Amino acid sequence: MTTRSLVRRFVVLRALRWLPLGVSLPFLVLLPQDRGLGLGAIGAAWAVHSAVVIVLEVPSGGLADAIGRRIALIVGGVLTAAGLAAFAVATGFVGFIVAMAAIAAGRALMSGSLEAWFVDELHTLEPGAALHRPLAAGSTAEGLGLAAGAAIGGFVPLLAEGLPSRGDAMLVELSLPMLVAAVAAGLYAAAVVRFVKEPRRRRGGGWRAASRDALVLSRDGMRIARRSRDVRLLLVIAGAVGLVLSITELLWQPRLEDLLDDGTSRAAPVFGILAAASMLAFSAGSLASARVVRWVGNRRAFVAAFVVIAAMLALLALAPTTLAFCAVYLVFFAGLGVSDPVHYAILHDSAESTTRATVASADGLASQLGGIGANLLLAPLAAVAGIGVAWSVAAAAALGAALVASVLVRGLLPSTPRPRPAAPSGAA
C-alpha cells in the first residue's frame, strides 16, 4: 500500500464514519416527540448518552490499543448501527435510553481509533511524514460527511408514504431516516473490514489497565487544573460551551417545527438542509478564525465570539419566520466555529507537552458535563416554561463564558484552525 492510497482510505473512512450521524441529525428530537416523549424525557435520554461517553471514552481507547484498532472500529460501527435501528423502532423512554447507550458505546469505541491506526500506518510507510495535511483532509471529509448525510436525511421522510406520522406503530415517518442511518453505519463497518489492515503487534494491558489509566487521567487533570489558572478558566468555558451546544441542539427542531406550517415529513428537507448548512457554517467560522485573530487578537476574538453566540441564542426564540430562524441559527454556528480554534490554541499553550493529552481530555470531560447539565436541567425547564426561557439561560451562560474569556491574557495565534463539526450530545 502506498502513502497516497493510505491517505485516500483514511479520508473516505472519516467521511463514512460521520455520514450516519448526518442522516439522523435532523430528527434526533422530532422522532421521540412523535413517539410521545416530552422535552424533559428526551433531555434525560441525551444525558444518558453523555454519561456513557464519559464513562467509556478513556477505557475504550485503552481497549482499542489492547485488542486492535480495526476490531474496535468494527465493533463500534456495529453498535452504532444497532443503536440507530433501535432508535428507529423505540416507542417509549426505556427504548430510547437503550438506543442512546448503544450509540454512545459505539462512539466511544471508535473515538480516536481510526486516527491512531492511520498515524501508525503512515509512519510505517514513511517515517517522519508530516501529519498536518492528511489530518486536515480528514477533518474536511468529516464535515462534508456530516453535511451530506444531513442533506440526504432531510429528504428521506418524503419516501415514507403510507406510514403513520406519529404513534406507537413499529415504524413512523421519521423512523425511516434512522433506518437509513443504521444501514450507513453498517456500511462503515464493512468498509473498515475491507480497508483497515492492521499487523499483529504487542498489545497493551486491556480493559482493566485502561480503567486504571482513566483514574490516573482524572487525578492528573484535577492536579493540573489546580496548578494553572488558565486551565481552570478554560474548563469553565468548555462546560459552558457544552451546555449551550446541547440545549441548542435539543430545542432547535421543536422550535423550527412550530414555525413551519406543513407537517414534519413534508417539511423534512428544511430540517436536513439547515442541519447540513450549520455544519458548513461551523467549518467556515473555524477557517475564518485565524484571520479574525490577526485583526483583533486572541482574547478579543474569543470574547466577541461568545457575545455573538449569546445574542444569537436570544434571537433564536424571537425569530418570527423560518427564514429568520435559519439565518440566526447559522450565525450561531459560525460563532462557535470562530471560538473553537481559539479555545484549543489557548488550551494547548497553557499545557506542558507532557500533560497536553490529559488537559485535552479534561476539556472534553468538562464539555460533556455541561451537556449533561443542559439535558437534565434546561430541558425540563423548556418543557415547563418554554423554549425561549431555556435559551435565555443558555445565553446567560454564553455571556458568562465571554466574561471568563475576557480575563484570559495568554494565548498564541492558532497556527492551524481545525474545523471540528459540532455534534449534539445525542449524536452517533
C-alpha atoms as one frame of an Amber mdcrd trajectory, in Angstrom:
protein
   0.000   0.000   0.000   1.320   3.456  -0.899   1.116   6.620   1.194  -1.366
   8.121  -1.252  -3.699   5.107  -1.095  -3.476   5.084   2.710  -4.471   8.752
   2.886  -7.306   8.110   0.441  -8.623   5.264   2.608  -8.390   7.417   5.729
 -10.284  10.312   4.151 -13.053   8.054   2.806 -13.425   6.309   6.169 -13.616
   9.627   8.027 -16.468  10.735   5.766 -18.270   7.391   6.119 -17.846   7.471
   9.902 -19.913  10.665  10.213 -22.380  10.053   7.402 -24.812   8.081   9.655
 -24.863  10.899  12.212 -25.602  13.381   9.454 -28.551  11.334   8.190 -30.078
  11.051  11.670 -29.171  14.540  12.897 -32.250  16.482  11.664 -34.690  14.246
  13.554 -32.992  13.178  16.798 -35.543  15.168  18.800 -38.569  15.102  16.498
 -38.824  11.302  16.344 -39.000  10.855  20.150 -41.575  13.657  20.228 -43.631
  11.837  17.619 -43.484   8.795  19.930 -44.985  10.868  22.761 -41.885  11.830
  24.772 -41.647  15.321  26.245 -38.579  17.531  26.163 -37.646  16.565  29.719
 -37.599  12.844  28.892 -35.666  13.452  25.676 -33.109  15.511  27.586 -32.713
  12.678  30.091 -32.081  10.216  27.260 -29.422  12.503  25.833 -27.882  12.798
  29.290 -27.533   9.010  29.351 -25.637   9.246  26.044 -23.229  11.805  27.527
 -22.788   9.773  30.723 -21.934   6.598  28.795 -19.429   8.520  26.670 -17.810
   9.940  29.819 -17.552   6.514  31.451 -16.240   4.676  28.379 -14.182   7.276
  26.465 -10.783   6.688  28.069 -11.103   2.940  28.884 -12.298   2.257  25.327
  -9.145   3.875  23.964  -7.066   1.524  26.067  -9.203  -1.385  24.896  -8.602
  -0.374  21.274  -4.859  -0.406  21.952  -5.244  -3.817  23.588  -7.428  -5.663
  21.042  -6.529  -3.662  17.937  -7.938  -0.535  16.355  -9.519  -2.481  13.496
 -11.632  -4.623  15.830 -12.606  -1.591  17.897 -13.763   0.252  14.772 -15.788
  -2.725  13.525 -17.493  -3.291  16.887 -18.113   0.445  17.223 -19.728   0.571
  13.786 -21.942  -2.423  14.574 -23.015  -0.919  17.918 -23.824   2.364  16.180
 -25.904   0.580  13.552 -27.746  -1.391  16.241 -28.365   1.758  18.292 -29.738
   3.702  15.324 -32.004   0.797  14.362 -33.250   0.590  17.955 -33.838   4.347
  17.895 -35.990   3.915  14.775 -38.351   1.420  16.417 -38.263   2.632  20.044
 -41.710   3.629  21.289 -41.008   4.591  24.903 -38.456   6.148  27.225 -36.662
   2.876  28.041 -36.302   2.018  24.370 -34.691   5.364  23.602 -32.384   5.003
  26.627 -31.155   1.633  25.325 -30.670   3.062  21.836 -28.717   6.057  23.158
 -26.491   3.830  25.292 -25.627   1.632  22.300 -24.864   4.669  20.122 -22.672
   6.152  22.865 -20.757   2.902  23.348 -20.116   2.730  19.617 -18.947   6.338
  19.591 -16.536   5.696  22.470 -15.043   2.644  20.783 -14.487   4.496  17.505
 -13.199   7.695  19.113  -9.591   8.200  18.044  -9.121   4.628  16.818  -9.151
   5.481  13.109  -6.676   8.345  13.570  -4.386   6.139  15.702  -4.417   3.418
  13.028  -3.723   5.939  10.272  -0.788   7.611  12.039   0.823   4.258  12.857
   0.445   3.012   9.277   1.677   6.300   7.794   4.799   6.258   9.948   5.411
   2.655   8.952   5.263   3.575   5.268   7.011   6.930   5.618   8.812   7.539
   8.930   8.701  11.181   9.924   5.910  12.032   7.480   4.100  15.317   8.156
   0.638  14.759   9.634  -0.995  18.137   9.140  -2.207  17.844   5.549  -3.740
  14.343   5.757  -5.362  15.055   9.124  -6.745  18.346   7.787  -8.113  16.447
   4.792  -9.745  14.017   7.225 -11.353  16.880   9.156 -12.692  18.326   5.918
 -14.091  14.928   4.935 -15.741  14.660   8.356 -17.534  17.963   7.889 -18.590
  17.068   4.363 -19.834  13.661   5.529 -21.979  15.291   8.201 -23.328  17.893
   5.805 -24.047  15.393   3.021 -25.726  13.000   5.437 -27.950  15.737   6.864
 -28.968  16.880   3.388 -29.797  13.302   2.378 -31.595  12.573   5.637 -33.836
  15.585   5.176 -35.340  14.104   2.014 -35.727  10.507   3.254 -39.084  11.087
   5.044 -40.596  12.064   1.706 -40.313   8.358   0.825 -42.300   7.269   3.894
 -45.695   7.376   2.200 -48.204   5.162   3.963 -46.519   5.220   7.347 -48.233
   6.995  10.263 -46.790  10.378  11.208 -46.705   9.580  14.924 -47.791   6.995
  17.477 -46.733   3.584  18.768 -46.558   1.719  15.452 -43.247  -0.084  14.885
 -42.374   2.416  12.140 -43.494   6.012  11.721 -42.451   8.514   9.080 -39.341
   9.718  10.892 -38.219   6.144  11.604 -37.079   5.903   8.006 -34.070   8.277
   8.278 -32.884   6.358  11.347 -33.034   3.071   9.462 -31.103   4.613   6.573
 -28.547   5.898   9.093 -28.280   2.392  10.595 -27.580   0.968   7.134 -24.926
   3.669   6.605 -23.280   2.698   9.913 -23.280  -0.932   8.789 -21.631   0.098
   5.523 -18.983   1.928   7.516 -18.223  -1.227   9.499 -17.984  -3.164   6.212
 -15.624  -0.522   4.805 -13.404  -0.915   7.869 -13.289  -4.672   7.273 -12.270
  -4.019   3.666  -9.814  -1.137   4.017  -8.267  -1.207   7.503  -5.396  -3.674
   7.662  -3.507  -3.894  10.914  -0.425  -6.038  11.558  -0.133  -8.124  14.680
   1.645  -6.273  17.425   2.228  -6.457  21.135  -0.985  -5.473  22.911  -1.463
  -3.341  25.966  -2.924  -4.347  29.289  -6.571  -4.465  28.253  -9.693  -3.012
  29.790  -8.515  -3.171  33.408  -5.298  -1.323  32.608  -7.275   1.242  30.616
  -9.644   1.747  33.561  -6.672   2.332  35.845  -5.354   4.825  33.293  -8.703
   6.607  33.365  -8.446   7.080  37.139  -4.885   8.366  36.772  -6.032  10.713
  33.994  -8.800  12.152  36.150  -6.412  12.675  39.072  -3.768  14.289  36.848
  -6.363  16.517  35.197  -7.544  17.804  38.577  -3.959  18.450  39.683  -3.133
  20.371  36.504  -6.315  22.454  36.826  -5.425  23.366  40.410  -1.967  24.442
  39.299  -2.962  26.505  36.251  -5.440  29.385  36.432  -5.798  29.451  32.636
  -6.664  25.747  32.504  -9.291  26.214  35.224 -10.871  29.070  33.297 -10.805
  27.111  30.047 -12.524  24.159  31.707 -15.274  26.525  32.904 -15.641  27.811
  29.335 -15.729  24.235  27.991 -18.558  23.402  30.389 -20.490  26.477  29.249
 -19.980  25.544  25.585 -21.220  22.016  26.277 -24.333  23.413  27.937 -25.001
  25.941  25.166 -24.498  23.492  22.319 -26.514  20.690  23.928 -29.575  22.794
  24.710 -29.484  24.426  21.270 -29.301  21.066  19.524 -32.086  19.721  21.714
 -34.521  22.578  21.077 -33.914  23.810  17.526 -36.025  21.084  15.924 -39.169
  21.668  18.050 -38.791  25.435  17.590 -38.430  25.175  13.813 -41.368  22.771
  13.676 -43.501  25.425  15.398 -42.562  27.943  12.694 -43.393  25.615   9.808
 -46.952  25.283   8.530 -46.588  21.895   6.830 -46.321  18.565   8.599 -42.852
  17.453   9.617 -42.482  14.846   6.871 -43.363  17.310   4.094 -41.072  19.946
   5.593 -38.311  17.436   6.372 -35.935  18.778   3.684 -35.811  22.082   5.586
 -34.500  20.289   8.685 -31.922  18.373   6.663 -30.683  21.366   4.693 -30.413
  23.520   7.826 -28.503  20.808   9.708 -26.120  20.459   6.744 -25.698  24.217
   6.449 -24.941  24.519  10.168 -22.001  22.108   9.798 -20.674  24.168   6.891
 -21.177  27.398   8.884 -19.153  25.936  11.755 -16.346  24.971   9.388 -16.420
  28.407   7.749 -16.178  30.079  11.152 -13.220  27.878  12.074 -11.427  28.697
   8.844 -12.053  32.431   9.382 -10.863  32.272  12.976  -7.156  32.853  12.221
  -7.956  35.972  10.201 -10.221  37.315  12.956  -7.447  36.739  15.495  -4.952
  38.603  13.308  -7.347  41.549  13.216  -8.335  41.827  16.880  -6.147  39.438
  18.860  -6.837  36.108  20.559  -8.631  37.347  23.666 -10.865  39.858  21.893
 -11.794  37.294  19.240 -12.668  34.794  21.976 -14.822  37.271  23.881 -16.543
  38.589  20.743 -17.395  35.071  19.594 -19.216  34.308  22.843 -21.056  37.622
  22.766 -22.278  36.746  19.261 -23.268  33.255  20.429 -25.249  34.730  23.352
 -27.005  37.216  21.077 -27.952  34.510  18.588 -29.388  32.330  21.365 -31.579
  35.232  22.476 -32.701  35.852  18.899 -33.471  32.199  18.138 -36.520  32.241
  20.382 -37.654  35.606  18.983 -37.242  34.832  15.263 -40.709  35.369  13.724
 -40.209  33.399  10.497 -38.491  30.258   9.301 -36.028  32.260   7.199 -35.047
  34.488  10.133 -34.637  31.452  12.395 -32.379  29.699   9.868 -30.209  32.804
   9.419 -29.742  33.242  13.177 -29.009  29.515  13.613 -26.235  29.647  11.008
 -24.640  32.734  12.585 -24.740  30.899  15.935 -22.727  28.005  14.479 -20.323
  30.365  12.722 -19.669  31.991  16.117 -18.961  28.578  17.623 -16.600  27.902
  14.735 -14.652  31.100  15.431 -14.321  30.317  19.145 -13.265  26.677  18.735
  -9.704  27.063  17.346  -9.002  29.970  19.718 -10.082  27.806  22.647  -7.753
  24.982  21.635  -4.867  27.353  20.867  -5.040  28.821  24.388  -5.616  25.367
  25.908  -2.513  23.867  24.326  -0.488  26.991  25.068  -1.473  26.584  28.738
  -0.387  22.932  28.919   3.039  21.382  29.074   3.975  18.852  26.417   3.913
  16.006  28.933   0.352  16.813  30.035  -1.167  18.046  26.770  -3.338  14.959
  26.149  -4.507  14.928  29.774  -5.571  18.580  29.600  -7.383  17.993  26.301
  -9.238  15.023  27.814 -10.202  17.097  30.860 -11.536  19.764  28.494 -13.681
  17.196  26.698 -14.956  15.877  30.031 -15.966  19.395  31.105 -17.881  19.850
  27.854 -19.755  16.576  28.348 -20.633  17.527  31.926 -22.014  20.823  30.659
 -24.133  18.875  28.189 -25.494  16.643  30.943 -26.432  19.717  32.956 -28.292
  21.186  29.980 -30.168  17.965  29.295 -31.169  17.323  32.903 -31.936  20.904
  33.976 -32.703  23.102  30.963 -34.723  20.524  29.012 -37.352  20.195  31.787
 -37.295  23.994  32.123 -38.112  24.299  28.408 -40.977  21.836  28.822 -42.465
  23.836  31.699 -41.576  27.459  30.940 -40.944  27.385  27.202 -38.042  27.102
  24.795 -37.329  30.827  24.982 -36.696  30.680  28.736 -34.248  27.772  28.384
 -32.384  29.561  25.597 -32.256  32.724  27.716 -30.489  30.776  30.468 -28.097
  29.357  27.862 -27.472  32.887  26.555 -26.574  33.944  30.091 -24.126  31.015
  30.241 -22.567  32.184  26.956 -22.187  35.704  28.365 -20.587  34.152  31.433
 -18.132  32.366  29.125 -17.375  35.720  27.476 -16.652  37.220  30.895 -14.341
  34.333  31.801 -12.624  34.596  28.399 -12.005  38.282  28.985  -9.623  37.525
  31.847  -7.522  35.102  29.818  -4.399  37.010  28.925  -2.298  34.301  27.305
  -2.737  32.528  24.004  -0.973  32.325  20.691  -2.382  32.861  17.219  -3.805
  29.481  16.189  -1.342  28.195  13.651  -3.818  25.859  12.030  -7.501  26.123
  12.915  -9.016  22.655  12.988 -12.655  22.606  11.926 -14.404  20.252  14.313
 -18.060  19.921  13.391 -20.085  20.167  16.500 -22.302  17.241  17.207 -25.171
  17.041  19.571 -24.729  15.142  22.764 -27.102  12.535  21.434 -25.078  12.053
  18.300 -23.627   8.891  16.935
